[in-house]
């Protein structure tokens, strides 16, 4: 399979952070990462009450897209600072775990029990209790879109 293929993560998983802040990624996610250019490197970005993980290649593509599509230098720099300055490189260890720093755990509001979600080209990690509230809202939105857009699942 080509390294240029789009990574696709899907599904939801309940996991726990260990005492050191390490999180084991689901095996299906590790397999998908194996298709990437650098399968051992992820970029974590804490924003909006959860942590988002990107394969290194997709993180680079996101930054490049911002540079290409934001002609205003001041706005582009503000956007890049907000995104890149809070990103952290995570290395997948031999056991398939990543160490999430304490500052990112705090920024994302993560406690011990977490929900891991595959969202296409990215992975989100939510505190389990917070996610349960969000999931109800997500289902209401999905139901509304289903009804108004005539989507058939």
Backbone bond lengths (Angstrom), bond angles and torsions (degrees), N, CA, C in turn:
res aa  C-N    CA-C-N  psi(-1)  N-CA   C-N-CA  omega(-1)  CA-C   N-CA-C  phi
1 X - - - 1.455 - - 1.527 108.88 -
2 X 1.302 116.93 140.78 1.460 122.72 -177.61 1.523 111.90 -68.16
3 X 1.330 115.12 144.70 1.456 119.31 175.42 1.524 111.22 -67.26
4 X 1.326 116.98 -18.01 1.456 120.62 -179.86 1.526 112.39 -82.88
5 X 1.330 117.61 -6.34 1.462 120.13 178.87 1.517 110.25 -61.53
6 X 1.299 115.51 144.96 1.461 121.80 178.38 1.519 109.67 -71.80
7 X 1.322 116.20 130.70 1.451 120.30 175.12 1.520 108.76 -76.73
8 X 1.309 116.34 138.95 1.451 120.46 179.72 1.528 108.91 -129.20
9 X 1.334 115.31 115.84 1.456 122.19 176.13 1.519 107.95 -107.89
10 X 1.315 117.53 137.03 1.457 120.65 177.75 1.524 109.78 -149.86
11 X 1.303 114.80 161.60 1.456 121.18 179.32 1.517 111.31 101.02
12 X 1.339 114.12 169.85 1.463 119.84 176.67 1.521 108.47 -134.44
13 X 1.328 114.82 144.40 1.454 121.65 -173.33 1.522 109.65 -140.87
14 X 1.318 116.02 140.63 1.459 121.77 173.05 1.527 108.08 -95.46
15 X 1.328 115.80 128.72 1.462 121.57 178.89 1.519 108.74 -141.17
16 X 1.326 115.16 172.44 1.467 121.57 177.15 1.512 109.55 -125.66
17 X 1.325 115.17 142.03 1.462 120.64 169.70 1.521 107.20 -78.21
18 X 1.325 116.91 140.35 1.458 117.80 175.65 1.524 109.53 -82.45
19 X 1.326 116.78 -179.79 1.466 121.16 -175.90 1.523 113.54 -61.60
20 X 1.336 117.32 -22.38 1.466 120.94 179.70 1.527 112.60 -93.16
21 X 1.333 116.72 -2.24 1.469 120.27 -179.14 1.516 113.03 89.76
22 X 1.334 117.40 15.87 1.464 120.26 178.76 1.529 109.62 -86.53
23 X 1.323 114.25 145.97 1.449 121.32 -179.55 1.521 108.83 -131.72
24 X 1.329 116.02 125.90 1.465 120.92 175.89 1.526 108.41 -81.66
25 X 1.319 116.19 125.56 1.458 120.11 177.39 1.522 109.44 -81.24
26 X 1.327 117.42 147.16 1.467 120.01 177.36 1.531 111.45 -57.10
27 X 1.321 116.32 146.61 1.464 120.32 -176.91 1.525 111.95 -59.62
28 X 1.334 118.06 -35.74 1.468 119.58 179.08 1.533 111.28 -64.17
29 X 1.323 116.98 -33.29 1.466 120.18 177.32 1.528 110.03 -71.46
30 X 1.322 117.02 -39.98 1.470 120.18 178.17 1.532 110.44 -63.96
31 X 1.321 116.67 -39.44 1.466 120.06 177.09 1.525 110.55 -62.44
32 X 1.317 116.39 -43.36 1.466 120.52 179.57 1.530 110.10 -64.46
33 X 1.316 116.96 -41.07 1.467 120.32 177.98 1.520 111.18 -62.54
34 X 1.327 116.78 -28.73 1.460 120.88 177.83 1.522 113.02 -60.02
35 X 1.324 116.99 -18.72 1.462 121.94 177.36 1.523 112.29 -83.81
36 X 1.333 117.11 -8.21 1.470 119.77 -175.09 1.526 110.69 -87.62
37 X 1.302 114.01 166.57 1.464 122.36 -179.36 1.527 111.43 -59.75
38 X 1.314 117.41 -45.78 1.469 123.52 178.66 1.522 107.58 -126.28
39 X 1.327 118.24 83.14 1.468 120.47 -173.02 1.521 114.67 -64.90
40 X 1.328 116.82 -15.17 1.465 119.38 -177.54 1.521 113.01 -92.40
41 X 1.328 118.38 -4.97 1.465 121.81 -175.70 1.531 110.36 -114.30
42 X 1.325 114.90 127.75 1.460 121.97 173.88 1.513 108.03 -125.96
43 X 1.314 116.60 152.01 1.449 121.64 174.52 1.522 107.38 -110.40
44 X 1.326 116.52 126.24 1.464 121.74 -179.00 1.516 109.30 -106.17
45 X 1.323 115.63 136.74 1.450 121.94 179.96 1.516 108.48 -134.71
46 X 1.326 116.67 119.36 1.466 122.19 -179.56 1.521 109.12 -95.53
47 X 1.326 115.76 120.22 1.449 120.85 179.50 1.525 108.03 -162.98
48 X 1.298 117.28 138.10 1.451 121.27 172.83 1.515 115.46 74.08
49 X 1.323 118.68 24.29 1.456 120.51 176.51 1.513 115.02 85.38
50 X 1.315 117.56 15.99 1.458 121.98 176.40 1.525 108.42 -155.48
51 X 1.318 115.60 170.04 1.456 122.05 179.13 1.519 107.70 -110.53
52 X 1.314 117.28 133.36 1.455 121.55 177.36 1.521 108.68 -111.74
53 X 1.334 115.77 132.94 1.462 122.07 177.41 1.521 109.14 -110.70
54 X 1.322 115.27 135.06 1.456 122.53 177.28 1.522 108.33 -124.25
55 X 1.343 117.30 143.44 1.453 120.01 167.70 1.528 106.04 -63.23
56 X 1.320 116.55 146.43 1.469 120.64 -175.92 1.530 111.66 -52.51
57 X 1.315 117.87 -42.18 1.472 121.95 -179.47 1.530 110.79 -60.14
58 X 1.316 117.12 -43.65 1.463 119.92 -178.51 1.524 111.96 -70.48
59 X 1.322 117.02 -32.81 1.466 120.77 175.49 1.523 109.63 -62.70
60 X 1.336 116.57 -46.00 1.469 120.53 178.01 1.534 110.30 -59.97
61 X 1.335 116.68 -42.94 1.469 120.31 179.41 1.524 111.56 -62.44
62 X 1.328 116.89 -38.89 1.466 121.21 178.39 1.529 110.56 -63.00
63 X 1.326 117.51 -46.74 1.463 120.77 178.82 1.527 111.21 -63.38
64 X 1.333 116.93 -41.20 1.464 120.62 178.67 1.528 111.15 -63.68
65 X 1.323 116.68 -39.76 1.470 120.26 179.93 1.529 110.73 -63.66
66 X 1.328 116.61 -39.98 1.467 120.02 177.06 1.525 109.89 -62.00
67 X 1.330 116.43 -44.74 1.467 120.00 179.81 1.523 111.29 -62.54
68 X 1.330 117.36 -39.44 1.467 121.50 -177.57 1.528 112.95 -74.48
69 X 1.323 117.89 -34.43 1.461 120.49 -170.98 1.522 114.64 -101.49
70 X 1.323 117.29 -2.37 1.462 120.28 -179.62 1.525 108.48 -116.75
71 X 1.342 116.90 92.17 1.463 119.82 -175.12 1.529 113.97 -69.46
72 X 1.325 116.87 -29.41 1.456 119.74 -179.01 1.524 109.35 -70.74
73 X 1.325 116.51 115.90 1.460 121.48 -174.95 1.519 112.29 -60.22
74 X 1.314 117.56 -42.77 1.457 120.90 -178.81 1.525 111.00 -64.39
75 X 1.336 116.71 -48.04 1.468 121.49 178.94 1.529 110.58 -63.39
76 X 1.335 116.59 -42.58 1.466 121.39 178.93 1.518 110.16 -60.20
77 X 1.319 116.81 -46.36 1.469 120.13 -179.16 1.524 111.82 -65.08
78 X 1.331 117.04 -39.93 1.465 119.87 177.44 1.531 110.88 -62.52
79 X 1.324 116.10 -43.58 1.463 120.92 179.68 1.529 110.36 -63.58
80 X 1.322 116.43 -47.22 1.461 120.02 -179.71 1.526 111.94 -63.93
81 X 1.338 116.80 -39.20 1.474 119.27 177.61 1.518 110.99 -62.39
82 X 1.338 115.94 -45.10 1.459 119.81 -179.64 1.516 112.72 -62.78
83 X 1.302 116.13 -36.36 1.460 120.45 -178.03 1.529 111.61 -84.38
84 X 1.306 116.46 -56.57 1.463 120.21 -172.79 1.524 113.10 -70.00
85 X 1.324 117.49 -33.97 1.468 118.44 -176.86 1.522 112.26 -69.59
86 X 1.333 117.57 -25.32 1.464 118.97 179.99 1.523 112.42 -97.24
87 X 1.328 117.57 -1.54 1.458 120.87 177.66 1.523 110.83 -77.85
88 X 1.304 115.79 146.08 1.458 121.92 178.27 1.523 108.82 -134.03
89 X 1.310 115.52 138.32 1.453 120.81 176.44 1.525 108.86 -80.50
90 X 1.314 116.43 129.62 1.456 122.39 176.88 1.520 108.21 -116.91
91 X 1.304 116.32 138.63 1.452 120.48 178.54 1.517 109.37 -108.45
92 X 1.292 115.67 128.61 1.451 122.20 177.03 1.525 108.20 -76.24
93 X 1.341 117.15 121.95 1.465 119.53 179.87 1.526 110.52 -83.54
94 X 1.315 116.73 177.62 1.466 121.26 -176.78 1.525 112.92 -61.98
95 X 1.324 117.27 -23.36 1.459 121.67 178.78 1.531 112.05 -88.85
96 X 1.330 117.19 3.60 1.458 120.71 179.01 1.513 113.88 78.94
97 X 1.338 116.36 25.20 1.465 120.55 -179.12 1.521 110.23 -109.31
98 X 1.332 114.09 154.54 1.456 121.40 171.55 1.528 107.16 -121.19
99 X 1.313 115.88 145.70 1.458 121.66 176.31 1.520 107.95 -95.73
100 X 1.323 115.84 115.42 1.463 121.23 178.89 1.523 107.39 -94.41
101 X 1.322 116.24 121.82 1.464 120.71 -176.15 1.523 111.01 -63.17
102 X 1.309 115.45 155.43 1.469 119.62 -178.97 1.522 110.92 -62.54
103 X 1.340 118.95 -36.69 1.466 119.61 179.35 1.525 111.49 -65.90
104 X 1.320 117.70 -35.63 1.457 118.78 177.26 1.523 111.94 -75.25
105 X 1.325 117.43 -33.79 1.470 119.05 175.11 1.530 110.05 -62.15
106 X 1.323 116.54 -41.88 1.466 120.75 178.63 1.530 110.03 -66.49
107 X 1.332 117.37 -47.42 1.473 120.92 -178.46 1.525 111.92 -60.35
108 X 1.339 116.85 -34.56 1.463 120.83 -179.29 1.526 112.34 -90.14
109 X 1.337 117.12 -6.30 1.464 120.54 -179.82 1.520 113.33 70.67
110 X 1.329 116.94 30.28 1.458 120.51 -176.73 1.521 111.90 -84.63
111 X 1.320 115.36 131.54 1.456 123.04 169.61 1.521 106.79 -105.20
112 X 1.299 117.11 -164.38 1.470 121.11 -175.31 1.532 113.17 -63.80
113 X 1.334 117.26 -47.40 1.472 121.50 -177.29 1.528 109.80 -88.17
114 X 1.341 115.88 125.45 1.461 120.54 -176.21 1.522 110.84 -130.13
115 X 1.313 114.51 160.85 1.460 123.05 172.89 1.525 106.25 -113.80
116 X 1.327 116.54 128.09 1.463 122.34 177.85 1.527 107.16 -106.63
117 X 1.332 115.73 127.79 1.463 121.64 -177.48 1.519 110.63 -121.70
118 X 1.321 116.08 136.15 1.459 120.62 170.49 1.508 108.69 -92.61
119 X 1.326 116.15 122.49 1.471 121.27 -178.51 1.526 110.10 -124.13
120 X 1.299 116.06 62.98 1.459 119.19 179.68 1.509 110.98 74.42
121 X 1.327 117.17 -112.51 1.464 121.20 -175.99 1.524 113.40 -86.16
122 X 1.327 117.52 2.23 1.464 120.04 -178.94 1.519 110.67 -137.49
123 X 1.321 114.54 166.81 1.455 123.16 179.66 1.522 107.09 -122.53
124 X 1.331 117.06 132.77 1.463 119.79 174.10 1.518 109.20 -110.98
125 X 1.343 114.83 144.45 1.453 121.89 176.24 1.520 107.11 -123.90
126 X 1.316 115.75 120.44 1.463 123.62 -177.58 1.519 109.55 -117.10
127 X 1.310 116.37 150.83 1.448 119.98 165.30 1.527 105.98 -63.68
128 X 1.339 117.75 135.37 1.458 121.38 -173.20 1.528 112.53 -58.96
129 X 1.317 118.04 -44.14 1.470 121.08 -178.53 1.528 111.18 -64.88
130 X 1.316 117.22 -40.97 1.470 121.38 179.41 1.526 109.66 -67.28
131 X 1.326 115.69 -40.73 1.462 119.10 -179.05 1.527 111.40 -62.26
132 X 1.306 117.83 -38.31 1.470 119.92 -179.36 1.527 110.65 -58.18
133 X 1.323 117.25 -38.19 1.469 120.92 176.40 1.529 110.88 -68.78
134 X 1.322 115.67 -43.23 1.468 120.62 -179.19 1.523 111.41 -65.82
135 X 1.323 117.25 -37.86 1.466 121.01 -177.56 1.529 111.45 -60.60
136 X 1.324 117.00 -38.21 1.467 120.37 178.41 1.530 109.96 -63.50
137 X 1.326 116.89 -41.43 1.465 120.49 177.77 1.529 110.73 -66.07
138 X 1.344 116.32 -41.08 1.462 120.59 179.91 1.528 111.26 -61.61
139 X 1.314 116.59 -41.53 1.469 120.05 -179.90 1.524 111.07 -65.92
140 X 1.322 117.47 -36.61 1.462 120.79 177.60 1.533 110.27 -64.40
141 X 1.326 116.99 -41.74 1.468 120.96 177.99 1.527 109.99 -65.96
142 X 1.322 116.89 -44.43 1.458 120.43 178.98 1.527 110.96 -60.51
143 X 1.303 116.65 -42.24 1.459 121.17 178.59 1.529 110.94 -61.67
144 X 1.333 115.99 -42.51 1.472 120.62 179.21 1.523 110.76 -64.69
145 X 1.308 117.58 -43.74 1.472 120.88 179.10 1.525 109.86 -65.03
146 X 1.304 115.66 -41.18 1.459 120.60 178.39 1.524 110.52 -56.96
147 X 1.301 115.98 -44.68 1.474 120.99 -177.65 1.522 111.68 -72.49
148 X 1.336 117.42 -45.07 1.468 120.18 -172.80 1.528 113.79 -82.28
149 X 1.301 117.52 -28.02 1.476 120.55 -177.24 1.519 112.66 -100.11
150 X 1.334 116.59 -6.06 1.448 119.90 178.54 1.520 113.48 68.26
151 X 1.326 116.79 28.76 1.464 120.48 179.17 1.520 109.94 -72.11
152 X 1.276 116.02 141.28 1.451 121.17 178.65 1.524 109.09 -117.29
153 X 1.312 117.22 113.04 1.469 120.33 179.71 1.496 109.74 -101.13
